Amino acid sequence: MTATSAQTALAPARPKTAARSATLRRKQGFQHGGWFVAPFLALFALFVIWPLLRGVYLSLTDANIAGDSAHFIGLDNYREALKDPLMWDSLGHSAYFTLLVVPCITVLAFLLAMLAHHIERGKWLWRLCFFAPFLLPSTVAGNLWQWLFNPGTGMINHLFGIETPWLADKSYAMLAIVITTLWWTVGFSFLLYLAALQGIPAHLYEAARLDGANAWQRMVHITLPLLGHITGLVIALQILASLQVFDQAVVMMDFSPGPEESTRTFVQYTLEEGFTSYRVGYASAISIIFFVIIAAVALARMWLLRNREEGGR
């Protein structure tokens, strides 16, 4: 048998051998890589999966914080929650807060990033000033702005000549929390936008400038389209974070639901039901409802992003 005929006879066997080798390498890689992922999976199961399953179980019982024996009551907690006006009011407050914060923080973060990116002198100082508040604990930010909104000793009313006590007025209390949140959390979104701006190639702006495009046209036709993914990420993160607002509202209102209960958020209401009314089962039920809402928002964002990517192909 010649060498050519031997090679021809062995040719069909080579793809099978290569496929087996690739499968074997994948199996070995998974076996070795599994040891690296195992600690994370163990912690994820311990601190996420188990509490979630435990919460689902408690939501089907009449468990209380005193530790009395819980009885299975089925979906009674969920039926009560869907008819609970306080739950819907607190959900409405969280949604109202989200509608105010998300567009404001997105636009403000973009403008601050544009300013810090294009300013020539003292860039590091501007970036530090815009990002530094985000490093503060929520209690510090809440207490600071609680003092600023104090009509007797704070600066806000004196600077603008306002006599209204913001935190004691139903019409202004939530707005005060929104202003505090914007100042405190805008630094994170600002950092995302700034990093994305620095990644845009300079030659695109130079080419547009040579074609006669002014600053506004360059921003509309180059900057904003290339920041589309970052804008989607910022909006999604802010929606999820704003729906879970708790710290600053509780601190600024001294652990109360605010004037005429106008600042009671969904998370705060859950805490009150679980640790003030001692109804752990009912608190678990409304927590599961809130989890479903958050998951729906996250899945909707993923669906929109996937459709946009498929439409752009």
Order of alpha helices (4+ residues) and beta strands (2+ residues): alpha-alpha-alpha-alpha-alpha-alpha-alpha-alpha-alpha-alpha-alpha-alpha-alpha-alpha-alpha
